[in-house]
Amino acid sequence: MAASEQRKIPMRPTIPSSKVGLIEAIGIGTGLVEACSSLWKRAAERASVGFADFVRWAFDEWRAPVEYSRRVTGELVLLRRMKGIDGLGAVADLYLGPLRSLVASDRLEACTLLPFVGLLSRIGLLRSHRAWCPLCLALMLSGPGVFEPLLWRLQAVTACPVHGVELVTVCHACGVPEQQVIGHASRVGCCNRCGAWMGTEDAARGLRHADESEMRVSRAIMSLLAQGARFENQGHDGRFTYKNLFATRGVRELFLSKLEFSYATISDYEYMPQTPRLAILAMVASASRQPLHRVILGQLGSWRGPDTSSMEDPKEPRKRDWQALEREFENLANSHTFINLGSSIKQVNISSATARKHFPDIVNRITQRGKLLRSERTVANKQVRLERIRDAFRMLIADGVYPSYRKISNLSGVDRRYFDRDCKALIEEWLRVEGEINFKRRGRASPPINQMRS
């Protein structure tokens, strides 16, 4: 057999059972629970073998369930690059299979987002690359062990809720950004490329302090992960979470003001239920100062607005200040800047029917002014087109070229469909040069302008 053919055959590692001991998942039941990807890395370190070799051995030794159509092998797992290993789909459940015999815990689902199946959308849920807090890694050296929390894998988490700094995504030693969550030489807390430890003083130098809004979102999600036990095997349906939340006025105001949703989008979310995203739910919990585990179930208490935590009956009708709205509408009507009726009612946040009912005179003024400005703009545009047509006509005549419609259009940049309505300009130009030149188009006795004159 040729050497090239031998290299194509994947090598199956053999790991003695004495080197593989049980490991303990760290932080189960807390907001800093260890991620499943971190468990795989620590298990490989316990076996004292490379990460890729350990994955091949673990999946080759494990018997895949019957429902998997393809034979699950270590090579197949490495080709997939373990995408979704910490998520809430079938992929995350697949990677928990071999770990059940290697981890001394019966709650491995807590190391993933599987307890929240049906409650959260997979869109924008997990990061595609690694993120970490150097201060947390340095602190773990004096704790039960070094691990990577599941919190760092969530895309909505941009700040460390413990130290109040932004998460790091670039290695301080080699400067490689966007590292894969799992690599062939992965180690907990180390760079996938150069192997440098991420919990050093150099890595922690120059960290930017996170904003208060980012901190509130991170703390809300950390508290949700600590409440993961109450969601396990409950069969919740999150498709109606938005519908329940929109019954609170503060949620609608938050979606319109801060998240820049439209009324049409909110109506779609109400009548076409869909699973909500974690980032949006965390923002609602942060603004309302209420637990995220209640928000995720649509059990949010009464809440007046996005910038306050006071309580109010959501069914109480809103009282509008019609005098203030009239003054604002009046300023728009008197403004020199052109604002049509649609943009005007959008600025004062009322509907067209409400504006016509309460402010009919102002609506008519804005409508008439819009018509006047549009007619003036049409006249100005027509005058510009006529000037360009005349200039192109005179340039062709000066060069001794017959001024056909096609040549005038190419030279002036005016579309030919305007020539019939603006042909008066061409007639005037022909009359101006008729007695000065004797110019005829090749193959024709007289130009078409003479036909228009007759």
HELIX and SHEET records of a PDB file:
HELIX    1   1 ALA A    3  LYS A    8  1                                   6    
HELIX    2   2 SER A   17  LYS A   19  5                                   3    
HELIX    3   3 CYS A   36  ARG A   46  1                                  11    
HELIX    4   4 PHE A   51  GLU A   61  1                                  11    
HELIX    5   5 GLY A   74  ARG A   80  1                                   7    
HELIX    6   6 ALA A   90  LEU A   99  1                                  10    
HELIX    7   7 LEU A  108  CYS A  111  5                                   4    
HELIX    8   8 LEU A  114  PHE A  116  5                                   3    
HELIX    9   9 PRO A  134  MET A  140  1                                   7    
HELIX   10  10 LEU A  150  ARG A  153  5                                   4    
HELIX   11  11 GLU A  201  ALA A  204  1                                   4    
HELIX   12  12 GLU A  212  ALA A  226  1                                  15    
HELIX   13  13 GLY A  228  PHE A  231  5                                   4    
HELIX   14  14 GLY A  238  PHE A  240  5                                   3    
HELIX   15  15 THR A  241  LEU A  245  1                                   5    
HELIX   16  16 ARG A  249  SER A  257  1                                   9    
HELIX   17  17 TYR A  263  TYR A  271  1                                   9    
HELIX   18  18 LEU A  278  SER A  288  1                                  11    
HELIX   19  19 LEU A  292  VAL A  295  1                                   4    
HELIX   20  20 TRP A  322  ASN A  334  1                                  13    
HELIX   21  21 LEU A  341  VAL A  348  1                                   8    
HELIX   22  22 SER A  352  HIS A  358  1                                   7    
HELIX   23  23 PRO A  360  ALA A  398  1                                  39    
HELIX   24  24 TYR A  405  SER A  412  1                                   8    
HELIX   25  25 ARG A  416  TYR A  418  5                                   3    
HELIX   26  26 CYS A  423  VAL A  433  1                                  11    
HELIX   27  27 PRO A  448  ARG A  453  1                                   6    
END                                                                             
